[in-house]
Each structure stands twice: as C-alpha cells, then as structure tokens.
Amino acid sequence: MTSATGTESAPHDAASDALWQQDTQALHAGYRGREQQRSAAVPIYQSTSFVFDSAQHGANLFGLVEEGDVYSRTANPTLAVLEQRIAALEGGVAALALASGMAAIDVALATLASAGDHVVVASQLYGGTHNFIAHVLASRGVQSTAVAKDDFQALRRAIGPRTKAVFVESVGNPSGGIADLRQLADISHAAGVALVVDNTVASPLLLRPFDWGADIVVHSATKAIGGHGNVLGGLIVDSGRFDWVAHAGRYPQFSAPEPAYQGFVFTEKFPDRAFIARARAVLLRNCGAALAPHSAFLLLQGLETLGLRQERASRNTLAVIDFLQRHPLVERIHHASQSGHADHALALRQLRGGHVPALLGFELRGGRQAARAFYDALRLFLRLVNIGDSKSLAAIPAETTHSLLSDEELARVGIAPGLVRLSIGIEHPQDLLADLAQALEQAQGHAVLAAEREQDREQNREQDHEQDRDQRLAA
C-alpha cells in the first residue's frame, strides 16, 4: 500500500524483487497475490478514495505518521504495483506513475527547477519535448540551453549556478543516437547537477541509465512498456543516489521546509527517495496529472511481454536495416547498430542483451517528395505518430512530430525534411520487407523525376550564369 507520498509499506518485499532477472521482474515485481484476496492478476482499484478507520487515522495518513492510501490522485494500489515494478526493472528505489510521458517530463523537471532556474538539454530530442522545454518551461521562467549530446565541453560551459538538470534521451527519437551516459553523469555530478534521462525508446530491458550514473529516469509508458497502442501513461523513477543534502544550496526544496506540504522536509522523512516523494506530494498532488487505475492495469499487461516483444522487434529491425542498406533508393540510414554510425561503440557498450532499438530513420534519394510517395504507398506499416508498438509504424517527423520546429531547428536536431521514421513491430519479417519493397518501388518514379528536375535546374543555373557573363563582356 502507499501513502500520500507513495511510500512502500511492510507487506511487499521489494528486496526479493531485486534478486530476480528482469524478465521475471516484469511479471512479478511489486505484487503478492496472497495479500490481495489471492488474486493472480493485479486487481483494478477503481476507486477515487479510501476509507479511514477513524478521525485520528485520517489525520495520521495526511500527516505521514502512518502509511496507506488516501485519494487516487496521489496514490492507488494498482498504480503502486506498476510503480514498484518499473522501479525494480530500472534498478531504482521508487517510481511515480503519471497520465502521459509528457506529464512525466513536466513533473520531473518541475520538481527540480522553478522560475529563475535553468536546464541544459541535448539538442536532439523528441519534438514534443523540445517544444515543452523551449517554450512552455520558458514561459514559466525556466530557461534552457541546448547542446549536442556529445559536445562535452559545451555542456561544461552551459552549466551555471542556477542549472538544476541536464536532460537527455538515452536513445534519440527519431535520431537513434546513443547518449554517452557515463560522460554526461560525470560532468553533471562534478557541477553538482542531477542527470535526467528519457529512457522511452530503449526501455529498461535494453538499457538501464542508472547503471551509467543517471539520477532520474522518465518514460513515456505509452510506447514500448504499454506496447499495444491502447493506453497513455508516463513514469518517473528515482535512483535514490543523488545527495540532495550535500547539494542543498542548489536544491533547497528537498532539505528545507516545503510550504506546499505543511512545512515537510523530504530528505528527513525519505532520505533515500526525497525526489519521488516531493514529485508526488507537491507536483502530482497539486497539479493532478494522475494515471487512471485501469490504465495502470493495461500498462502492467504490456510490461509482462516486453522482453519477448523486444527480442522479436530487435531481430526484425536488423532484417529491415539489412534490406534498406542494399536498396539503391535509400541514401542514408540512421541506426547505431551500423558499424559506421558515430555511436556504434556506445551501443555495443551500453545496450543490454545483444538487442538493438526498434526505431530507425532513413532518407531517400529524391528527398521529401520521394519520402511522401513511399509513405503513402505503405500497406502494412501503419501511418501514425507512435513508437514501441507491437505493430510496425511509420511517420515523417518533419511533417508530424517535429512540424512545429523551424527549418533551422530541424537542421539543429538532425532531421532532414524527407526523413522517414520506422518503429518496427513483431510481424513476420517477410511481410515487413515485402511492404517496404513495394512502397520503395512506388517512390522510385518520384526519385527519378526529382533527379531530372534538379538536373534541369542545374542546367538553367548554368545558362543564366553564361548569359550574365556574356552581358558583362558585352558591356
């Protein structure tokens, strides 16, 4: 059970969960059926509120003297299982479930930074995250500086006295780049700053950021964790390793009395999980981005098959890459599994289990028009904006997820106008390759026309240049 700050109570043995392998944790961590009327499946506690034994009991729960559930906006037994399960999978001490991945990013950064503060972010981010940090956070008085994920000198220069977080994606969406989390953690920690990592694309079965020094992990659970395109959700996981007391000058909100929660001092009550306790008691409690119990149940169902889905999607991804790199219409592939990719060595070092991310991008000869023709010709791949699904999906980021970015911003985050993003699912690989082949054939004609038009433009430019030269000579 959980309290208003989501702390674990005695009946659940989290220590035993840590002894299991991840595939077992995904099925069993955080839940003991004998404590829930012997139910094998996690029950859905579809209740807004939980009954007090007495006036004193209610007062004790609100005052955090006793642990227990009060109101489902802040804690619910179904959500508690999901939180304990993802914390076990990531190797953290506690987690918080929220209504969406963007809500998780919002709450995580708002727990660290407020008006007048500053965050440093990797320049290659999911479009929604970029928009939120560059515009919404800025409107709240939190400024940001974007640096390339591998420009470590720029990161050192960007961190200042009001910097409260370094934020990066472990695997970029849609770039597919891999962040050097150890380097980023070392630089952040040397300056006394927490490293926040979005681990959505990888999932904890492919990469655990805490193993490389990260402090906070966020997920859009909508993606690989849910895996079936039927539920929204977000998660924040606390490593429990950042010393908020030692860095109280930068982060006074954890070790000073909290005015938004009865003068509570989080590092005193929850010394190993002060971050997640404040995120729940202050941000979630007062802002209300709560995950519904039924949504938590669906995410738990998705987690149970995450390992199996990831194995199949990884194999399919490698088959798709092998096919694309041999096709004459494909100009460039963005995926760290390729030996020539700048982050290939990082992928070999940081990714777990010999698997690869099921997200890739590629560019076609013929640019945007060829990409559109290819996209419109797809029959099996679903044209929509999601990733990590059991089904294979396709999107053109410049026209969808990153459509709010200017051409300059698109160039800075490494997105070509004709970039196609594929999220590879668990269909039979022959069917996926057949769909790609017929769509590329449809796009071939557009690429030829685009090349002919470019040749015509080049000839016209040469003719104009010759005419200008002749006119100057005649003058």
N, C-alpha and C positions, 0 to 999 in steps of 0.2 A: 504493500500500500504506500501511498505518498501523502505528503503534507502540502501545504500551500506553496512550499518551495521545492516540492518534488523529491524529497529525500527518501532513500530506501529504508524500509523498516526491517526488523529482525527476521521474519519468516523466510524471506528469499535469501539464498546463499549465493551471492554474486561471486565469491571466491571460487566455488566449484565450476562456475561457468568459464572462468579464465583458463581452466585446465583442459577444456575441450578444444578440438580443432574447429576451424571456422565453419566448415560445413555442418558440424553438429551444433555449434552455437546458433547458426541461422535457423535451426529447427527448435531448439530447446531453451536457449538462454533467456533468463528473465521470467520464467514461468514454471510453476509446480502445480500440476492439476489437482493434487490432493488438497491443496489449500483453496480450491475453487469448486467445491462440490464434486470433486473427482472428474471434472470435465477435461477430456483430452484436448479439445480445441479451446483456444483463448476466448473467454466469453466477451460479448459486446456489452459493456455497461452503458446502455443508452439512457443515461440519467443526467440531469443538469446538476443535481445536488445530492449530498449525502447527510444522513440523519445524525444529529448529536444525541448523545446519551443524556446530557443534562446541560444546564447553562454553563456550568464550570467546564464541562468537556468542550463545548464550543469555544469558550474563551481560551482554553489551553491550546486548541488547534490553531486558532488565529494568532496566538502569541508564540507559536512554535515550541511550546512546552511539551506537547505531545505530537506524535506524527499520525497522519491519517488524511483521508480525502475530505475536501470541503465543498468544492464547486468545480465543475468540469472545465471552466475556462482556464484554470491554473493546473489542475491535476485530475486524472481519471485512471482507474485501474487498467483499462485496456491500453491506454496510451503508455502507462508505466511499463508494461511488458515490451512494447516497441522501443521505448527509450532505453531500457536495460539491455535489450538485445543488440541495438546498434552500438551502445557503449562497449559491450563485450567484443563485438566484431572489430571495432576501431581500436580497441585497447585503451579506452578512456575510462574515467571514473563515474561519469554521469552524462545524461543527454536530455534534450528538450525537444519535444515534437511540436511542430507548428503547421499552419494551414497551407503553406507552399514553400518552395525553395527560395523565392524572393523574400518571403516573410522571415525565413531563417537568416538570410544575409542581413536584412534590415535589423533584426533583433540583435544579432551578433555584434554588428558594428555600433549600434546604438548603446549596447551595454558597455562598450569601450570608450566611445567618443561622443562629445556633445558640442554645442555651439562654441566656436573659437578653437576647436581642435583640428587635427589634420590626419589623413591616412595616406599611405603610399600603396599604389595598386599596380599590378602588371598591366602593360598596355594591351596585351592580347587577352580579352575577356569576352564572355558571352554578352551579346548586345544589350540584353535587359539589365545585366549587372553594370555594364559601362554607363548606361543611361541613368540608373539609380544613383551611382556614386558621383557621376559628373554633374548631375542636375538636381536630383532630389536631396541628396545629402548636402550639396552646396546651398540649397535654399534653406536648410536648417542651420547653416553657419559652419558646417564641417567641410573644410577644403581638402582637395586631393591632388596628388602628383602622380602621373603615370610614367612608369619607366619600363623598359624592356626587361623581361623576366630574367635574362642572363647578363644584364648590364649591372654588375655588382658595384662598380664604382659609382654609377648614377644612383643606385639605391642608397649607398652610404651618404652621398651628398644630399639626397632628398629627405632623409630622416632628420627632424628637428625636435626642439624641446616640447612641442605640442603634438607630436606624432603619436597616435595611440594604436595604430595597427599597420601591419604590412599584409596585404591581401593578394592572393594568387590562386589560380586554378592548378591543381596537380597535373591534370591533362587538359589542355586548352580546348574550348568549344567555340568555333569549329576548327581552330588551327591545328589541333592534335599535338602541339608541342608539349614537352615534358619539363616541368619546373625542377630545378636543382634544389630540392627542399632543404638539404643539409646546409648548403651555402647560404640560402635565404634565412634559415633559422639562426645560423651562427652570426650573421650580420645583424639581424633584428635583435637578438639577445645581447650582443655586445653593446647595443644602444639602449637596452632596457625596454624593448618594444615587443609586443606579442605578435606572433605569426599566425594568421588566419588562412586556412586552406579550404577552397571549394573542391571537394572530392567526388563530385557528382559523376563525371564521366568514368572515372576509374572504378569506384565503389571500393569498400574496404577489402574485398576479396582479391582485387588486383593491386591495390596499393594502400598502405596504411601510413598516412602522413606523420602520425605520432612516432613511428619508428625512425623518422628522419628529423625529428626535432620540432615539429609543428606544435602549437599550443591549443588551437581551437580548430575544429573541422566543421564545415557546413555541407549539407546535401540538399539537392532537390530530390526528395524521395519519389517524386512523380516519375522519375526516369528509371534507371536500372533496378532500384530497390523495389518499386511497385511492379514495373516490368510488363504491365498489360494495358497501359493506356486508359485505365478506368478510374484513377484516383489522383488527386493532388495532395502533396504533403511536403514538408520540409523538416530537417533535423539539424540540431547543433550538438556537437559532442565536445566535452571538456576533458583535456588531457590530465588536469589536476597537477601539472608540473610547473606552471608559471608561478613565480613567487610574488604575489601581489603586495605582500607586506614589505618586502625588500624594495619594491618599486612604487611605494605609496605616494611618492612625490608626483609621479606621472599618472598614477591610477588611485586617487584618493577615494573614489566611490566604493571601493571594496573594503577598505580598512577604517573608514570614517563613518560616523552615524549616518544612515540613509534616511533623509527626510520623507521620501516616498513610501517608507515602510517602517514607521514607528521608531525611527532612530536606530534601526537594526544595524549591527556591524557584521557583515557577511564573513569576513575572514576569521572572526572569533567563533561563530556558530558552525561554519562549514569551512574549515581551513584547507581541505583538500578539494573542494568544489565550489569555491566562492563565486566563480564566474557564472556557472549554470544556475546557482541559487539566485543571484541577482537578476539574471536574464528572465527567470520565471517570476520572481516576486515583484519586480519593478516593471519590466517591459511587457511581458505577456499579461500579467495581472491587470495592468492599466491600459494597454493598447488592444488586447483581445484577439490576436491572430491565432485563435485556437483551432486545433485539429479535431474533427469530429470522431467519436469513438468508432463508428463504422468505417471511416476512412483508415483509422489505425489498424483495424482488423484486416482490411484489404492489403495494406502495406505489409503486415505480418505474413499474409499468404504469399505475397510476392517474394519476400525475403527467403521463404523456405526453398524456393527453386533457383535462387540467384546463382549459386555455384554451377548448377547444371546448365542454366541458360548462358552463363558467361563462357563456359567451355565450348559450347556449340557456336556461339556468336564469334568467338575468337578464331575458331577454325574457318568459319565462313568468311570472316574478314580477310584472312590470309589468302583464301581462294579468290576473293574479289580483287584484291591488290595484284595478285599474280596475273589475273586476266586483264586488268586495266593497264598494267605497265607494258603489256605486249600489244596493246591496241594502238594503231597509228594515229587515231584521232585524239588520244589522250596526251596532253602536253606536259602535265605535272601532277604528281600525286603527293598529298600531304599526310604522311603517317610515319610515326617514329620507328616502326618495325623495319623500315628500309635502311639498308646499311649506309646509304649516302645521306640520310637525314641528320641534321645538326644535333638532334637529341637522341640518336640511336644508342650511344653508350649509356646515357642516363636511363633509357628504357630498359636496357639489359640489367642495370644495377638496381633500379627501384621497383620495377614491376614484379609481381609475385606469380609463382605457379607456371611460368613459361607461357602465359597467355598475353594477348595484346588487346588494346582498347578497340571496341567495336564501332568506332567513329572515325571516319576518314573524309578528306576533302580531295577533290581533283578539279583540274582545269582542262578545258577542251580547246583544240585549235579552232579558231572561229569565234572565240570569246563569248559574250553574253548571248548572242543570237543562237549560236550552236548549243549553248547550255540550256536555253529555253526550249529549243526543239527537242533535245534529249529528254528534258524533264517532262514535257507534255506527252512524250511517247511512252513513258513508263506504264506498265500494266500491272505488275506485281508489287513493286515498291509503292508505298503509299505516299502521296504528296501532302505532307503536313509538317508542322513545326513541333516535333518532339524528338527525343532520342532515348536510347536504352530500352526500347520496347521489344517484346518478343517478335513482333513483325518488323520487317525491314522498311525503312522510311527514307524519304529524300526531301531536301529543301535547297533553295538558292538563298543563302544568307543575306546577300546584298539587297534582296527584294523582300525579305521577310524578317528574320530575327534581328538583323542589323540595318533595317531600312531607315531607321531614324538617324543613322550616322551620316555625316557629310562624306564627300569623296576623300577629303583629307584624312578624316578619322578612319575610314575604311582602309586606306593605304597604311595608316599607322598600326592598325591591328592585323594587317596582313591578309585582308580579304579582297581578292580580285572580283570585279563585277560579275564575271562568269563562273565563279567558284560554285561547285555543286557539293553539298554535304550529304553523305550517306550514313545512316545509322543501321548497322547490319543486325538482322534478327536471326531466328533459329529455323527458318525454312530450309528445304533441301538445297544444297549449294548449286546443283544443276539448274534448278528453276530460277535462282537469282542470276546466274550467269547468262541464261537464255534471255531474261528480261533486259539485262544490261546490253546484250549484244544487239537485240532488235531496236532498242532505243538509240544506241550509238549509230546504227545504220540509218535511222531516220535523221539523225543530226549531221550525218556525213555531207549530205547535199548542202545544208546551210553553211557548213565549214568551207566547202568549195566556193560557194557564192561569196562568202565573206572574204576569202583569199583573192578572188577575182576583183571584188570591189576595192580592196586595198591596193591591188596592183594597178587598177585604173586610177586611183587617187595618186599613187606614186608617179605614174606617167604624166598626169595632169600637173603635178607639182614641178616635174622636170621641164615640161613645156612652158609653164609660167616662168620658171627661172630663166630659160633660154630667151623668152620674149623680153623679160626685164633686162637681160644682158644686152640683147640686140638694140633695145631702145636707148640704153645708156651709151652704147657705142655710137649710135646714130646722132645722139645729142652732142 
